[in-house]
Amino acid sequence: VFNEWQLPERLSKALLAGRTVLESDLEVFAADKRAFGHWNDDLHSQDRNRHKVAMLEIEARLGRLAGRLPESMDSQEQGLPASGMLNHQYFQKISQIADYVSRHFSEPLTVPDIAKAVNMHPTSATKMFKKICGINLIHYLTQHRILHAQRLLMTSDLKILDIALASGYRSASRFYAAYKKFCGMSPQRFRASVDLRKVPLER
């Protein structure tokens, strides 16, 4: 969702590179604390409209935060995290991988394709991604596709095949297999559980 919002790069790249961006205005910070409570309630509500409004407000808040940041942020001033052997170059590569996957997950994408896009060897890219993110690269790509499919299942009336194609799968059978592995249920059952607010009982 964050990547699909297409926020200004000075914010999105900083966050994806592992940096922390702070709100310096204490009055705005106090308002944010109150807003977080409302967003939490809305996102846990069964009302789809409340969920949609909360997401729009969060997107707008991040957009305003990005507007307060300088056009070019010095990496040292923003305080990149120091995590032992993990250096700034690793976080830059992770940021590039995440950005590339978010833009191309609906295409026939493979690990070698991703590695080539960030000028890395597939094995090196896979090992680095696993070390920093805790999951392997193909798992991350699949997770990205499934989460996109879930959003479409919840917010549209598209046919399952159309959702599969929009999520990067070239056949319904592969989509069904991947979805059931990640979610423990079929796409249809997930859509029904969202509508009814409970998973249908087995016959």
C-alpha positions as CSV (number, residue, x, y, z in Angstrom):
1,V,0.0,0.0,0.0
2,F,2.8,2.4,0.9
3,N,4.5,2.0,-2.4
4,E,1.3,2.3,-4.3
5,W,0.7,5.7,-2.7
6,Q,3.7,7.0,-4.7
7,L,4.8,9.5,-2.1
8,P,7.6,11.9,-2.8
9,E,10.9,10.0,-3.1
10,R,12.6,12.0,-0.4
11,L,10.3,10.4,2.1
12,S,9.7,6.9,0.6
13,K,13.4,6.3,-0.2
14,A,14.4,7.4,3.3
15,L,12.0,5.1,5.0
16,L,12.7,2.1,2.7
17,A,16.4,2.7,3.3
18,G,15.9,2.2,7.0
19,R,16.0,5.8,8.2
20,T,13.7,7.4,10.8
21,V,11.9,10.6,9.9
22,L,10.8,12.7,12.8
23,E,8.0,15.3,13.1
24,S,9.7,18.3,14.8
25,D,6.6,20.4,15.5
26,L,5.3,19.3,18.9
27,E,1.8,20.6,18.3
28,V,1.5,18.5,15.1
29,F,2.9,15.5,17.0
30,A,0.2,15.9,19.6
31,A,-2.4,15.9,16.8
32,D,-0.8,12.8,15.3
33,K,-1.1,10.9,18.6
34,R,-4.9,11.6,18.6
35,A,-5.2,10.7,15.0
36,F,-3.5,7.4,15.5
37,G,-6.2,6.4,18.0
38,H,-8.9,7.2,15.5
39,W,-7.1,5.4,12.6
40,N,-6.6,2.3,14.8
41,D,-10.3,2.2,15.6
42,D,-11.3,2.8,12.0
43,L,-8.9,0.1,10.6
44,H,-10.3,-2.4,13.1
45,S,-13.9,-1.5,12.3
46,Q,-16.2,-3.7,10.2
47,D,-17.2,-0.6,8.3
48,R,-15.4,-0.5,4.9
49,N,-16.0,3.2,4.6
50,R,-14.2,3.9,7.9
51,H,-11.3,1.8,6.7
52,K,-11.1,3.6,3.4
53,V,-11.3,7.1,5.0
54,A,-8.5,6.1,7.5
55,M,-6.2,5.0,4.7
56,L,-6.8,8.2,2.8
57,E,-6.0,10.3,6.0
58,I,-2.8,8.3,6.6
59,E,-1.8,8.8,3.0
60,A,-2.5,12.6,3.2
61,R,-0.6,12.8,6.6
62,L,2.5,11.2,5.0
63,G,2.2,13.5,2.0
64,R,2.2,16.5,4.3
65,L,5.2,15.1,6.2
66,A,7.1,14.6,2.9
67,G,6.3,18.3,2.1
68,R,8.1,19.4,5.2
69,L,11.3,17.6,4.3
70,P,14.2,19.1,2.4
71,E,14.4,18.2,-1.3
72,S,17.8,16.5,-0.6
73,M,18.4,14.8,2.7
74,D,21.9,14.0,3.9
75,S,22.1,10.4,4.9
76,Q,24.3,11.1,7.9
77,E,22.0,13.8,9.3
78,Q,19.0,11.5,9.0
79,G,20.8,8.9,11.2
80,L,21.0,5.7,9.3
81,P,20.8,2.7,11.7
82,A,24.1,1.0,12.5
83,S,23.5,-2.7,12.8
84,G,26.8,-4.4,13.1
85,M,27.8,-5.6,9.6
86,L,24.8,-4.1,7.9
87,N,25.9,-0.9,6.2
88,H,24.3,1.9,4.2
89,Q,25.0,0.2,0.9
90,Y,23.0,-2.9,2.0
91,F,20.0,-0.7,2.9
92,Q,20.2,1.1,-0.4
93,K,20.0,-2.2,-2.2
94,I,17.1,-3.4,-0.1
95,S,15.3,-0.1,-0.9
96,Q,15.9,-0.6,-4.6
97,I,14.7,-4.2,-4.5
98,A,11.5,-3.2,-2.6
99,D,10.8,-0.4,-5.0
100,Y,11.4,-2.6,-8.1
101,V,9.1,-5.3,-6.8
102,S,6.4,-2.8,-5.9
103,R,6.4,-1.4,-9.5
104,H,6.7,-4.7,-11.4
105,F,5.1,-7.4,-9.3
106,S,2.2,-7.7,-11.8
107,E,4.7,-8.7,-14.5
108,P,6.3,-12.1,-15.1
109,L,9.0,-11.4,-12.6
110,T,11.8,-13.7,-11.3
111,V,14.6,-13.4,-8.8
112,P,17.2,-13.0,-11.6
113,D,15.1,-10.2,-13.1
114,I,15.1,-8.4,-9.7
115,A,18.8,-8.9,-9.1
116,K,19.7,-7.7,-12.6
117,A,17.6,-4.5,-12.0
118,V,19.7,-3.6,-9.0
119,N,23.0,-4.8,-10.5
120,M,23.5,-7.8,-8.2
121,H,24.0,-11.5,-8.7
122,P,20.8,-13.5,-7.9
123,T,22.5,-15.5,-5.2
124,S,24.0,-12.4,-3.5
125,A,20.6,-10.5,-3.7
126,T,18.8,-13.5,-2.2
127,K,21.3,-13.9,0.7
128,M,21.4,-10.2,1.5
129,F,17.6,-9.9,1.4
130,K,17.1,-12.9,3.7
131,K,19.7,-11.6,6.1
132,I,18.2,-8.1,6.5
133,C,14.5,-8.8,6.0
134,G,14.2,-12.3,7.4
135,I,12.4,-13.7,4.4
136,N,13.7,-14.9,1.0
137,L,13.2,-12.8,-2.1
138,I,10.8,-15.0,-3.9
139,H,8.7,-15.2,-0.7
140,Y,8.6,-11.4,-0.6
141,L,7.5,-11.2,-4.2
142,T,4.8,-13.7,-3.6
143,Q,3.6,-12.0,-0.5
144,H,3.4,-8.7,-2.4
145,R,1.2,-10.3,-5.0
146,I,-1.1,-12.0,-2.5
147,L,-1.5,-8.8,-0.5
148,H,-2.5,-6.9,-3.7
149,A,-4.9,-9.7,-4.6
150,Q,-6.5,-9.4,-1.1
151,R,-7.0,-5.7,-1.6
152,L,-8.8,-6.4,-4.9
153,L,-10.9,-9.2,-3.4
154,M,-12.0,-6.8,-0.6
155,T,-12.6,-3.7,-2.6
156,S,-13.7,-4.8,-6.1
157,D,-16.1,-7.2,-7.8
158,L,-13.5,-8.4,-10.3
159,K,-13.5,-12.1,-11.3
160,I,-10.9,-14.3,-9.6
161,L,-9.1,-14.8,-12.9
162,D,-8.9,-11.1,-13.5
163,I,-7.5,-10.6,-10.0
164,A,-4.9,-13.4,-10.6
165,L,-3.7,-11.6,-13.8
166,A,-3.6,-8.2,-12.1
167,S,-1.5,-9.7,-9.3
168,G,1.2,-11.2,-11.5
169,Y,-0.1,-14.7,-12.1
170,R,-0.5,-16.1,-15.6
171,S,-2.8,-18.9,-14.6
172,A,-5.6,-19.4,-12.2
173,S,-4.2,-22.6,-10.9
174,R,-0.9,-21.0,-9.8
175,F,-2.8,-18.2,-8.2
176,Y,-5.1,-20.6,-6.3
177,A,-2.1,-22.6,-5.1
178,A,-0.1,-19.6,-3.9
179,Y,-3.1,-18.0,-2.3
180,K,-4.1,-21.1,-0.3
181,K,-0.5,-21.6,0.8
182,F,-0.3,-18.1,2.2
183,C,-3.8,-17.5,3.5
184,G,-5.0,-21.0,4.3
185,M,-8.1,-20.6,2.3
186,S,-9.2,-20.1,-1.3
187,P,-9.7,-16.6,-2.8
188,Q,-13.5,-17.1,-2.9
189,R,-13.6,-18.1,0.8
190,F,-11.5,-15.1,1.7
191,R,-13.8,-12.7,-0.2
192,A,-16.9,-14.3,1.5
193,S,-15.2,-14.0,5.0
194,V,-14.7,-10.3,4.4
195,D,-18.3,-9.8,3.4
196,L,-19.7,-11.8,6.3
197,R,-17.0,-11.0,8.8
198,K,-16.5,-14.6,9.5
199,V,-15.1,-17.6,7.6
200,P,-17.8,-19.8,6.2
201,L,-18.2,-23.1,7.9
202,E,-17.2,-26.2,6.0
203,R,-20.1,-28.3,4.7
